[in-house]
Amino acid sequence: EFRRVLFRSLPPFNRCILLPPFQIRSIIQRMLILWLIAVGWRFTTYGLEVTQDLTGHSLVVFPESIEITPRYPSQIAVYLRKPDGTVLDVTNDARMQLRIDNSAHARIDDGRVVGIEPGTTRLLAAFESLTTAVPVSSQSDLPVAFTREVVSSLTRCGCNLGTCHGNLHGKGGFRLSLRGDDPSFDHYRLAFEFGQRRIDLFEPEKSLLLLKATAQQAHQGGKRFAVDSPEHAVLVSWIQSGGNNSTAPALESLQVHPQQVRLAPGSNTARVVVLAKFVDGSMRDVTRWSRLESNLPSGVNILGDGQIQVDRAADVSVSATYLDGRSSARVVFLGDTSPDSNQMVANSPMDEAILAQGNDLQLRSEEHTSELQSPCNLV
C-alpha cells in the first residue's frame, strides 16, 4: 500500500524509478523507436517532398560538359526538373549520388570534380530512379600567369575594388587598376614600385603582399584570404617563378550557368557555375576565382562556391566578374501563392507592373491602403 501511495505522489517522469527493470527497458525501447521514425521522416522530407513517382521529372547537371585541371576543378550544380518546368536544387541532397567512371583521371572532392591525370571520363549522377552522365576532360595545368591567376585572385578578394586599392588615389600608398583592367600597371605596382618592396623573391611566403593580405601584418583592409587558400598558393607560385609579367591565353567570353532558372515554391537555395572560355579554345570553371554579386541589397547570400541562399521569394540577378569579363544569370525563387488568387485591380501603370511581378513570383498582393496608412503620405 505504501508503494502505491508513493507511486501516485511522484511526478510522471519520476515514477519510472519504482517500475521493474523490464518495464523501464520496454519504455525506453518504444521511445527510441518513435524517435528514429520521426528523425527518419524528417531527413527524408527535408528540402524535397517525398516523391515516389518521378514520371515526367528529369535530372539536369551544370556544366553540361566538364573541362578540369588540378588547379581548376569544376563545381557541380544538379537540379531536379519538374513537369511544370520549375526545378529543385538537389546538389547537396542526401539521395544524390555522384561517381566518376574512371577514377584515374578525376575524383570528386567536396562536390567538385578535380583533375588527376590527363584523359577523358564521365561524371555519373543518380537521384533515386533518375540518372544522367556528363563528359569530363582532364587536362594538365599551364604555369601560373600574372594576367590570369594573379589578377583574378586580387579581384576575387576585393583588393582592386574602388573602395580599396582600385581607388583613383589608392589606399595606404598602394594603388591597383580598377578590377584588374590594366594588368601591366598592376604588375609594375606589385613587382617594381618602391624597390620591389612588396614581393620577396628569396622568401616568397614573407612577401609584404602576402603578409598584409593574410593579416600577419597590420592591414587596414583586414584579412583577405588564408595562408592555406588557393589565392595564397597562386601568389606564392608566381613569386617563386620570378614575379614576371607572365601571360596566358586571353579571355574570350564569360558565362554563368544556368542562365535562367525558376526554383519551385518553398526552395531557398540554388547554385550557379561560372565558365570562362579562352581564345585557345579551352574552357575553365572559374566560379572560385570570380566575384559574385547580387542585385538585391538584403535577403540574399552568395557563397564562394556559387551557392545562393535566400530567406524569401525573390527575383535574383547574379553578376559575375572575372578578369575583364562580365556576365549574369537570373535565378527566380517562387512563392507558394497561385497567381489566380490575386484579386487586386491595377489602377495605374505602376500597379500593373507590380502585380505582374508579384504574379511572376507567385506572391500574394496586399489590400490597398488608405492615404493615412500609406508610408508615402508624409504631409
LOKOL-490157 format. One line per field, with one value per residue (C-alpha): residue number from 1; x, y, z. Coordinates in Angstrom, 3 decimals, decimal comma, padded with zeros to 6 digits, always signed. Layout:
N
nr	c(NUM | ...)
x	c(X | ...)
y	c(Y | ...)
z	c(Z | ...)
//
This chain:
379
nr	c(1 | 2 | 3 | 4 | 5 | 6 | 7 | 8 | 9 | 10 | 11 | 12 | 13 | 14 | 15 | 16 | 17 | 18 | 19 | 20 | 21 | 22 | 23 | 24 | 25 | 26 | 27 | 28 | 29 | 30 | 31 | 32 | 33 | 34 | 35 | 36 | 37 | 38 | 39 | 40 | 41 | 42 | 43 | 44 | 45 | 46 | 47 | 48 | 49 | 50 | 51 | 52 | 53 | 54 | 55 | 56 | 57 | 58 | 59 | 60 | 61 | 62 | 63 | 64 | 65 | 66 | 67 | 68 | 69 | 70 | 71 | 72 | 73 | 74 | 75 | 76 | 77 | 78 | 79 | 80 | 81 | 82 | 83 | 84 | 85 | 86 | 87 | 88 | 89 | 90 | 91 | 92 | 93 | 94 | 95 | 96 | 97 | 98 | 99 | 100 | 101 | 102 | 103 | 104 | 105 | 106 | 107 | 108 | 109 | 110 | 111 | 112 | 113 | 114 | 115 | 116 | 117 | 118 | 119 | 120 | 121 | 122 | 123 | 124 | 125 | 126 | 127 | 128 | 129 | 130 | 131 | 132 | 133 | 134 | 135 | 136 | 137 | 138 | 139 | 140 | 141 | 142 | 143 | 144 | 145 | 146 | 147 | 148 | 149 | 150 | 151 | 152 | 153 | 154 | 155 | 156 | 157 | 158 | 159 | 160 | 161 | 162 | 163 | 164 | 165 | 166 | 167 | 168 | 169 | 170 | 171 | 172 | 173 | 174 | 175 | 176 | 177 | 178 | 179 | 180 | 181 | 182 | 183 | 184 | 185 | 186 | 187 | 188 | 189 | 190 | 191 | 192 | 193 | 194 | 195 | 196 | 197 | 198 | 199 | 200 | 201 | 202 | 203 | 204 | 205 | 206 | 207 | 208 | 209 | 210 | 211 | 212 | 213 | 214 | 215 | 216 | 217 | 218 | 219 | 220 | 221 | 222 | 223 | 224 | 225 | 226 | 227 | 228 | 229 | 230 | 231 | 232 | 233 | 234 | 235 | 236 | 237 | 238 | 239 | 240 | 241 | 242 | 243 | 244 | 245 | 246 | 247 | 248 | 249 | 250 | 251 | 252 | 253 | 254 | 255 | 256 | 257 | 258 | 259 | 260 | 261 | 262 | 263 | 264 | 265 | 266 | 267 | 268 | 269 | 270 | 271 | 272 | 273 | 274 | 275 | 276 | 277 | 278 | 279 | 280 | 281 | 282 | 283 | 284 | 285 | 286 | 287 | 288 | 289 | 290 | 291 | 292 | 293 | 294 | 295 | 296 | 297 | 298 | 299 | 300 | 301 | 302 | 303 | 304 | 305 | 306 | 307 | 308 | 309 | 310 | 311 | 312 | 313 | 314 | 315 | 316 | 317 | 318 | 319 | 320 | 321 | 322 | 323 | 324 | 325 | 326 | 327 | 328 | 329 | 330 | 331 | 332 | 333 | 334 | 335 | 336 | 337 | 338 | 339 | 340 | 341 | 342 | 343 | 344 | 345 | 346 | 347 | 348 | 349 | 350 | 351 | 352 | 353 | 354 | 355 | 356 | 357 | 358 | 359 | 360 | 361 | 362 | 363 | 364 | 365 | 366 | 367 | 368 | 369 | 370 | 371 | 372 | 373 | 374 | 375 | 376 | 377 | 378 | 379)
x	c(+000,000 | +002,822 | +004,419 | +001,167 | +000,742 | +004,356 | +003,996 | +000,935 | +002,543 | +005,555 | +005,587 | +005,030 | +008,712 | +009,992 | +007,609 | +009,966 | +012,356 | +009,735 | +008,982 | +010,510 | +013,639 | +011,947 | +009,206 | +011,794 | +013,630 | +010,384 | +009,530 | +012,999 | +012,850 | +009,481 | +010,661 | +013,785 | +011,749 | +009,422 | +012,412 | +014,072 | +010,846 | +010,486 | +014,112 | +013,981 | +010,837 | +012,415 | +015,532 | +013,508 | +011,329 | +013,973 | +014,263 | +012,094 | +008,682 | +008,526 | +008,261 | +007,583 | +006,711 | +009,262 | +007,448 | +007,981 | +010,925 | +014,470 | +017,938 | +019,980 | +023,684 | +025,644 | +028,052 | +026,856 | +030,470 | +033,326 | +036,935 | +039,236 | +042,853 | +044,365 | +044,324 | +040,891 | +038,387 | +034,770 | +031,866 | +028,689 | +025,089 | +022,449 | +018,774 | +015,648 | +013,387 | +009,653 | +006,996 | +005,911 | +009,431 | +010,405 | +013,451 | +014,824 | +018,489 | +019,447 | +023,223 | +023,621 | +020,624 | +021,416 | +019,920 | +022,193 | +024,943 | +027,947 | +030,573 | +033,495 | +033,506 | +037,336 | +038,960 | +042,436 | +041,624 | +039,400 | +037,925 | +035,081 | +036,086 | +033,548 | +031,091 | +033,763 | +035,315 | +039,112 | +041,571 | +044,267 | +045,798 | +045,087 | +042,357 | +038,607 | +035,962 | +032,367 | +030,584 | +027,661 | +024,826 | +021,913 | +018,929 | +016,577 | +015,459 | +016,847 | +020,329 | +022,425 | +026,051 | +028,323 | +031,554 | +034,732 | +038,029 | +041,009 | +043,993 | +047,363 | +047,859 | +049,701 | +052,231 | +050,751 | +050,284 | +050,144 | +047,472 | +045,139 | +045,685 | +047,246 | +044,874 | +041,803 | +042,928 | +043,216 | +039,781 | +038,162 | +039,441 | +038,323 | +041,835 | +041,313 | +037,798 | +037,013 | +036,690 | +040,163 | +043,411 | +041,445 | +040,532 | +041,797 | +044,190 | +044,805 | +044,935 | +047,902 | +050,217 | +049,375 | +047,242 | +045,923 | +043,874 | +040,132 | +039,045 | +042,312 | +041,571 | +045,265 | +047,484 | +050,724 | +050,021 | +049,312 | +052,489 | +054,651 | +052,991 | +053,458 | +056,858 | +058,890 | +057,462 | +059,455 | +062,401 | +060,386 | +059,315 | +056,007 | +057,392 | +060,352 | +061,937 | +064,142 | +061,413 | +058,102 | +055,980 | +057,367 | +056,438 | +054,725 | +051,890 | +051,098 | +051,750 | +049,250 | +046,600 | +046,692 | +046,665 | +050,050 | +050,950 | +048,663 | +046,403 | +043,642 | +041,672 | +041,764 | +042,299 | +041,608 | +042,495 | +044,009 | +047,527 | +046,163 | +043,868 | +044,168 | +044,830 | +047,855 | +049,184 | +048,846 | +050,662 | +053,473 | +053,895 | +054,026 | +056,671 | +058,715 | +058,780 | +060,355 | +057,329 | +057,296 | +054,567 | +053,632 | +050,642 | +048,062 | +045,513 | +043,157 | +039,590 | +037,092 | +033,780 | +032,283 | +029,117 | +027,008 | +025,056 | +022,166 | +021,475 | +017,850 | +016,116 | +012,888 | +013,037 | +009,953 | +007,869 | +009,468 | +013,034 | +015,609 | +018,861 | +020,213 | +023,620 | +025,394 | +028,619 | +030,831 | +032,656 | +035,416 | +036,239 | +039,718 | +040,950 | +042,852 | +039,513 | +039,970 | +037,139 | +037,635 | +035,327 | +036,245 | +033,462 | +036,096 | +038,042 | +035,084 | +033,456 | +029,741 | +027,277 | +023,501 | +021,203 | +019,296 | +020,663 | +019,375 | +017,840 | +020,366 | +023,678 | +026,030 | +028,809 | +032,183 | +031,211 | +028,265 | +025,563 | +022,736 | +020,706 | +017,539 | +015,139 | +012,060 | +010,692 | +012,882 | +013,949 | +017,744 | +020,158 | +023,623 | +026,503 | +029,934 | +033,225 | +036,334 | +039,315 | +037,794 | +034,706 | +031,226 | +028,172 | +024,955 | +022,171 | +018,577 | +017,517 | +013,835 | +012,692 | +008,923 | +006,449 | +003,702 | +000,713 | -001,184 | -001,264 | -005,053 | -005,526 | -004,542 | -007,798 | -006,287 | -007,209 | -004,493 | -005,340 | -002,190 | +000,723 | +002,785 | +000,164 | +000,188 | +003,961 | +003,847 | +001,029 | +002,793 | +005,970 | +004,005 | +002,234 | +005,526 | +006,995 | +003,701 | +003,417 | +000,151 | -000,818 | -001,848 | -005,034 | -004,980 | -004,085 | -005,698 | -003,820 | -003,414 | -001,844 | +000,389 | +004,074 | +004,253 | +001,895 | +004,493 | +002,436)
y	c(+000,000 | +002,372 | +001,669 | +002,534 | +005,793 | +006,780 | +005,900 | +008,163 | +011,042 | +011,216 | +013,236 | +011,062 | +011,049 | +010,149 | +007,205 | +005,242 | +004,687 | +002,491 | +000,372 | -003,077 | -003,080 | -004,940 | -002,277 | +000,518 | -001,208 | -001,608 | +002,095 | +003,172 | +000,861 | +002,253 | +005,838 | +005,082 | +003,524 | +006,539 | +008,919 | +007,007 | +007,059 | +010,824 | +011,556 | +009,315 | +011,069 | +014,476 | +013,691 | +012,044 | +015,101 | +017,783 | +020,114 | +017,910 | +016,353 | +012,582 | +011,732 | +008,069 | +008,614 | +010,670 | +010,327 | +013,495 | +014,595 | +014,870 | +015,364 | +018,298 | +018,835 | +022,036 | +022,404 | +020,114 | +019,366 | +019,490 | +020,523 | +020,346 | +020,570 | +020,061 | +023,850 | +024,382 | +021,842 | +022,118 | +022,964 | +020,978 | +022,160 | +019,406 | +020,273 | +018,121 | +019,487 | +019,055 | +018,614 | +022,261 | +023,500 | +024,551 | +022,960 | +021,925 | +022,183 | +018,617 | +019,081 | +018,508 | +016,204 | +013,026 | +010,945 | +012,497 | +010,107 | +011,241 | +008,921 | +009,165 | +006,482 | +006,286 | +007,382 | +007,504 | +010,831 | +012,622 | +012,421 | +014,019 | +016,203 | +018,202 | +018,494 | +019,328 | +017,306 | +017,526 | +016,607 | +013,989 | +012,748 | +013,906 | +011,853 | +011,589 | +010,037 | +010,653 | +012,021 | +009,759 | +011,332 | +009,412 | +010,633 | +007,816 | +006,347 | +009,201 | +009,061 | +011,143 | +011,352 | +014,300 | +014,036 | +015,014 | +016,073 | +016,212 | +018,279 | +019,470 | +022,865 | +025,711 | +027,671 | +030,363 | +033,531 | +037,028 | +038,207 | +035,351 | +033,714 | +036,666 | +039,352 | +037,166 | +036,391 | +040,092 | +040,742 | +037,809 | +039,068 | +042,639 | +044,126 | +046,138 | +047,424 | +051,118 | +051,002 | +049,518 | +049,771 | +050,153 | +053,662 | +056,528 | +057,540 | +054,019 | +053,101 | +053,394 | +054,430 | +051,335 | +051,617 | +048,989 | +049,317 | +049,123 | +045,457 | +044,489 | +046,272 | +047,166 | +044,152 | +045,885 | +048,750 | +046,265 | +044,295 | +047,397 | +048,340 | +044,857 | +043,849 | +047,053 | +050,076 | +051,255 | +048,970 | +045,758 | +046,027 | +044,184 | +040,807 | +038,793 | +036,562 | +034,813 | +034,086 | +034,341 | +033,449 | +036,540 | +038,950 | +042,079 | +041,432 | +038,118 | +039,191 | +042,032 | +040,104 | +037,284 | +039,778 | +038,613 | +042,296 | +045,222 | +045,852 | +048,427 | +046,224 | +043,276 | +039,642 | +038,963 | +035,263 | +032,489 | +031,074 | +027,703 | +029,212 | +028,796 | +032,536 | +032,313 | +029,263 | +031,062 | +034,183 | +032,157 | +030,183 | +033,401 | +034,969 | +031,745 | +031,810 | +035,285 | +037,585 | +038,072 | +039,710 | +036,317 | +035,975 | +033,313 | +032,955 | +035,928 | +035,625 | +035,311 | +035,076 | +034,528 | +032,514 | +031,830 | +028,549 | +028,103 | +031,464 | +031,455 | +029,140 | +029,110 | +027,378 | +025,503 | +027,107 | +026,668 | +026,441 | +028,682 | +027,504 | +027,408 | +027,122 | +028,674 | +027,790 | +030,383 | +029,210 | +031,122 | +030,439 | +031,472 | +032,281 | +028,984 | +027,138 | +025,944 | +026,199 | +026,523 | +026,672 | +029,990 | +030,112 | +030,071 | +032,895 | +035,131 | +037,880 | +037,092 | +039,817 | +040,114 | +042,882 | +042,791 | +044,666 | +042,178 | +038,750 | +037,086 | +035,431 | +034,206 | +031,857 | +031,438 | +028,090 | +029,640 | +028,643 | +031,179 | +031,367 | +033,448 | +033,970 | +034,738 | +034,565 | +036,746 | +037,527 | +037,482 | +038,693 | +037,237 | +039,126 | +037,544 | +039,376 | +037,549 | +039,434 | +041,805 | +039,628 | +040,311 | +038,066 | +037,463 | +034,974 | +035,216 | +032,966 | +033,187 | +031,790 | +031,356 | +031,946 | +029,487 | +031,570 | +030,776 | +033,757 | +033,280 | +034,095 | +037,732 | +039,652 | +043,129 | +045,625 | +047,741 | +051,452 | +052,710 | +051,523 | +051,244 | +048,905 | +046,832 | +046,398 | +045,483 | +042,954 | +041,393 | +040,989 | +039,569 | +037,042 | +036,069 | +035,362 | +033,845 | +036,382 | +037,409 | +041,060 | +043,043 | +045,090 | +048,744 | +051,104 | +054,429 | +057,688 | +057,842 | +054,354 | +054,943 | +055,417 | +057,927 | +060,320 | +062,457 | +065,647)
z	c(+000,000 | +000,829 | -002,587 | -004,439 | -002,482 | -003,162 | -006,853 | -007,260 | -005,361 | -007,677 | -010,915 | -014,052 | -015,070 | -011,576 | -011,311 | -013,577 | -010,674 | -008,979 | -012,060 | -012,537 | -014,770 | -017,669 | -017,865 | -017,890 | -020,770 | -022,693 | -022,318 | -023,431 | -026,459 | -027,546 | -027,137 | -029,175 | -031,988 | -032,123 | -032,169 | -035,029 | -037,043 | -036,524 | -037,424 | -040,491 | -041,735 | -041,132 | -043,171 | -045,916 | -046,439 | -045,880 | -048,894 | -051,166 | -050,831 | -050,776 | -054,459 | -055,127 | -058,782 | -060,732 | -064,049 | -066,071 | -063,918 | -065,233 | -063,780 | -065,108 | -064,382 | -064,947 | -066,619 | -069,400 | -070,386 | -067,862 | -068,518 | -065,490 | -064,371 | -060,907 | -060,374 | -061,939 | -060,562 | -061,633 | -059,371 | -059,997 | -059,904 | -060,033 | -060,470 | -060,458 | -063,186 | -062,566 | -065,269 | -064,847 | -065,668 | -062,147 | -060,536 | -057,151 | -056,194 | -055,196 | -055,333 | -051,591 | -051,155 | -049,224 | -052,057 | -054,674 | -055,772 | -057,839 | -059,260 | -061,698 | -064,388 | -064,455 | -061,209 | -062,792 | -064,471 | -061,953 | -058,476 | -056,550 | -053,629 | -051,625 | -054,519 | -057,098 | -059,924 | -059,545 | -062,278 | -061,646 | -064,905 | -068,484 | -070,153 | -070,646 | -068,443 | -067,326 | -064,287 | -063,386 | -061,399 | -059,871 | -057,882 | -056,864 | -060,230 | -062,365 | -063,881 | -066,237 | -067,398 | -068,202 | -070,239 | -068,375 | -069,953 | -067,599 | -068,772 | -067,482 | -065,855 | -067,519 | -065,418 | -063,181 | -065,240 | -063,802 | -066,247 | -065,331 | -061,917 | -060,053 | -061,333 | -060,819 | -057,250 | -056,436 | -057,949 | -056,161 | -052,797 | -053,461 | -053,412 | -056,605 | -055,973 | -055,895 | -052,114 | -051,751 | -053,755 | -057,006 | -055,886 | -058,072 | -055,283 | -053,959 | -050,284 | -047,951 | -050,782 | -052,876 | -055,984 | -058,419 | -061,586 | -061,016 | -061,090 | -062,805 | -066,076 | -066,598 | -065,727 | -066,838 | -064,431 | -061,636 | -062,316 | -062,004 | -058,705 | -057,266 | -058,626 | -059,089 | -057,256 | -054,193 | -054,897 | -055,161 | -051,505 | -051,958 | -053,072 | -051,745 | -054,407 | -051,833 | -049,275 | -051,168 | -048,102 | -046,318 | -049,096 | -047,822 | -050,283 | -048,581 | -045,001 | -045,272 | -047,210 | -044,639 | -041,718 | -040,442 | -040,532 | -039,806 | -042,773 | -042,894 | -045,287 | -042,903 | -043,812 | -047,487 | -047,658 | -045,530 | -045,675 | -046,852 | -049,517 | -053,313 | -053,619 | -051,337 | -053,236 | -056,582 | -055,398 | -053,805 | -057,032 | -059,075 | -056,812 | -056,794 | -060,595 | -060,511 | -060,300 | -064,069 | -066,091 | -067,487 | -069,779 | -070,576 | -073,399 | -073,256 | -072,061 | -074,922 | -073,063 | -069,621 | -068,967 | -065,874 | -065,862 | -065,660 | -067,294 | -066,150 | -063,720 | -061,687 | -058,301 | -057,120 | -054,347 | -050,932 | -052,244 | -050,591 | -052,218 | -055,752 | -057,363 | -060,351 | -062,152 | -063,885 | -067,021 | -068,806 | -072,454 | -073,636 | -077,124 | -077,365 | -077,118 | -073,533 | -071,011 | -067,258 | -064,261 | -062,634 | -060,030 | -057,286 | -058,961 | -059,818 | -057,829 | -057,468 | -056,510 | -056,189 | -057,374 | -054,062 | -051,046 | -048,467 | -048,102 | -050,417 | -049,564 | -052,315 | -051,226 | -052,895 | -054,447 | -056,313 | -053,828 | -053,470 | -050,261 | -049,819 | -046,935 | -049,058 | -052,597 | -054,805 | -058,352 | -058,079 | -060,704 | -060,085 | -061,703 | -062,155 | -062,699 | -063,871 | -065,330 | -067,909 | -068,401 | -067,073 | -067,149 | -065,237 | -064,597 | -063,409 | -060,527 | -059,530 | -056,173 | -056,409 | -053,610 | -052,670 | -053,817 | -057,001 | -059,424 | -059,789 | -056,088 | -056,604 | -056,942 | -056,811 | -059,536 | -061,126 | -061,035 | -062,727 | -064,899 | -061,710 | -060,205 | -063,370 | -063,208 | -059,513 | -059,999 | -062,977 | -060,938 | -057,998 | -060,220 | -061,811 | -058,371 | -057,111 | -054,295 | -052,686 | -053,091 | -050,031 | -049,853 | -050,852 | -048,031 | -047,313 | -047,656 | -043,877 | -043,834 | -046,814 | -045,914 | -048,796 | -047,025 | -045,310 | -045,013)
//
